[in-house]
């Protein structure tokens, strides 16, 4: 059973694009096999609608060492909005996590993908990612833009 977005009847992912951490990492890493794809996607998507990151994505991008100025400069190239994680995402995050646990998933599964997917859902955002499987598994109607 996939978490339904029935309570989000107006959801269509059209309010912008929440860019997953892996796309930004591929953009930064010139040796990544997905580097060109990531740059192209960020450019094309930013011309069509606003790009967003939340505090979860931002924090992941500051690992292994914080260089806030460099990160902000990269995000600013694409006029990326720093969007707060909405409180409404908490219950959807918890429901998706509980569903995975009921299916026998790992108790140690990290929460970032759940928060990112729930944030996109409650904010009417699409998700741009190189790894669509978690989002497609946890959130039935989420608009996922991927490889």
PLY file of the C-alpha trace (Angstrom):
ply
format ascii 1.0
element vertex 147
property float x
property float y
property float z
element edge 146
property int vertex1
property int vertex2
end_header
0.00 0.00 0.00
1.40 3.38 -0.99
0.65 6.51 1.02
-2.17 8.20 -0.84
-2.43 11.92 -1.27
-6.22 11.82 -1.17
-6.32 14.66 1.35
-4.29 16.69 -1.14
-6.86 16.56 -3.91
-5.53 19.70 -5.61
-1.96 18.38 -5.81
-0.41 18.43 -9.27
3.20 19.39 -8.55
2.90 22.66 -10.43
4.08 25.14 -7.76
7.77 24.54 -8.45
10.46 21.90 -8.13
12.02 20.63 -4.91
15.52 19.54 -5.96
16.80 16.43 -4.22
20.29 16.38 -2.72
21.63 13.89 -5.26
20.97 16.30 -8.16
22.93 19.07 -6.44
25.77 16.67 -5.62
25.92 15.61 -9.29
25.96 19.28 -10.29
28.95 19.92 -8.00
30.88 16.75 -8.90
32.30 17.14 -12.40
33.36 13.47 -12.31
29.80 12.28 -11.75
28.33 10.37 -14.70
25.17 12.44 -14.12
26.94 15.83 -13.97
25.78 17.03 -17.41
22.26 15.72 -16.82
22.05 17.51 -13.47
23.24 20.84 -14.87
20.85 20.58 -17.82
17.90 19.71 -15.56
18.63 22.55 -13.15
18.89 25.03 -16.00
15.77 23.86 -17.84
13.65 23.46 -14.70
14.72 26.84 -13.28
13.58 28.54 -16.50
10.10 26.98 -16.19
9.34 27.29 -12.48
11.01 28.10 -9.16
13.50 25.65 -7.71
13.35 24.94 -3.98
15.51 23.39 -1.28
14.54 22.85 2.33
16.64 22.64 5.46
17.03 18.86 5.10
18.51 19.14 1.60
20.58 22.17 2.58
22.02 20.34 5.59
22.90 17.27 3.52
24.75 19.51 1.07
26.88 20.91 3.87
28.37 17.46 4.58
31.32 16.70 4.88
32.27 20.29 5.65
30.21 23.42 5.86
30.96 25.99 3.19
27.79 28.03 3.39
29.00 30.76 1.04
29.88 28.31 -1.73
26.58 26.48 -1.31
24.58 29.69 -1.35
26.44 30.86 -4.45
25.59 27.62 -6.28
21.93 27.79 -5.27
21.78 31.44 -6.30
22.93 30.58 -9.84
19.54 28.91 -10.30
17.65 31.44 -8.12
16.80 28.58 -5.76
14.37 29.38 -2.97
15.18 28.28 0.57
11.75 27.02 1.50
10.80 26.17 5.10
9.72 22.63 5.81
5.97 22.95 6.45
4.52 21.56 9.66
1.82 19.85 7.58
4.55 17.58 6.19
5.09 15.96 9.60
2.00 13.75 9.54
2.59 12.67 5.94
6.24 11.90 6.77
5.16 9.81 9.75
2.51 7.95 7.72
5.00 7.09 4.97
7.61 5.95 7.49
5.04 3.82 9.34
3.99 2.22 6.05
7.58 1.23 5.27
7.96 -0.25 8.76
4.73 -2.26 8.33
6.15 -3.64 5.07
9.21 -4.84 6.99
11.52 -1.99 6.02
14.52 -1.08 8.12
13.93 0.78 11.37
17.13 2.63 10.57
15.94 3.94 7.21
16.88 7.62 7.22
14.07 10.14 7.21
15.31 12.71 4.65
13.52 11.16 1.64
10.31 10.98 3.65
10.57 14.66 4.65
11.48 15.71 1.11
8.57 13.79 -0.43
6.08 15.01 2.15
7.28 18.59 1.80
6.77 18.42 -1.96
3.33 16.88 -1.55
1.93 19.40 0.92
3.50 22.34 -0.96
2.34 21.25 -4.44
5.94 20.83 -5.64
7.43 18.26 -7.99
10.62 16.48 -6.93
13.69 16.44 -9.20
15.86 13.45 -8.32
18.23 10.90 -9.78
16.65 8.23 -7.55
12.86 8.20 -8.01
12.23 4.83 -6.36
11.81 6.04 -2.76
9.45 8.83 -3.76
7.39 6.61 -6.05
7.23 3.97 -3.30
6.20 6.28 -0.45
4.00 8.85 -2.18
1.56 7.53 -4.78
0.73 10.70 -6.67
3.90 12.70 -6.19
5.14 14.29 -9.41
8.68 12.93 -9.70
11.05 14.22 -12.36
13.96 11.83 -12.84
16.53 10.28 -15.16
0 1
1 2
2 3
3 4
4 5
5 6
6 7
7 8
8 9
9 10
10 11
11 12
12 13
13 14
14 15
15 16
16 17
17 18
18 19
19 20
20 21
21 22
22 23
23 24
24 25
25 26
26 27
27 28
28 29
29 30
30 31
31 32
32 33
33 34
34 35
35 36
36 37
37 38
38 39
39 40
40 41
41 42
42 43
43 44
44 45
45 46
46 47
47 48
48 49
49 50
50 51
51 52
52 53
53 54
54 55
55 56
56 57
57 58
58 59
59 60
60 61
61 62
62 63
63 64
64 65
65 66
66 67
67 68
68 69
69 70
70 71
71 72
72 73
73 74
74 75
75 76
76 77
77 78
78 79
79 80
80 81
81 82
82 83
83 84
84 85
85 86
86 87
87 88
88 89
89 90
90 91
91 92
92 93
93 94
94 95
95 96
96 97
97 98
98 99
99 100
100 101
101 102
102 103
103 104
104 105
105 106
106 107
107 108
108 109
109 110
110 111
111 112
112 113
113 114
114 115
115 116
116 117
117 118
118 119
119 120
120 121
121 122
122 123
123 124
124 125
125 126
126 127
127 128
128 129
129 130
130 131
131 132
132 133
133 134
134 135
135 136
136 137
137 138
138 139
139 140
140 141
141 142
142 143
143 144
144 145
145 146
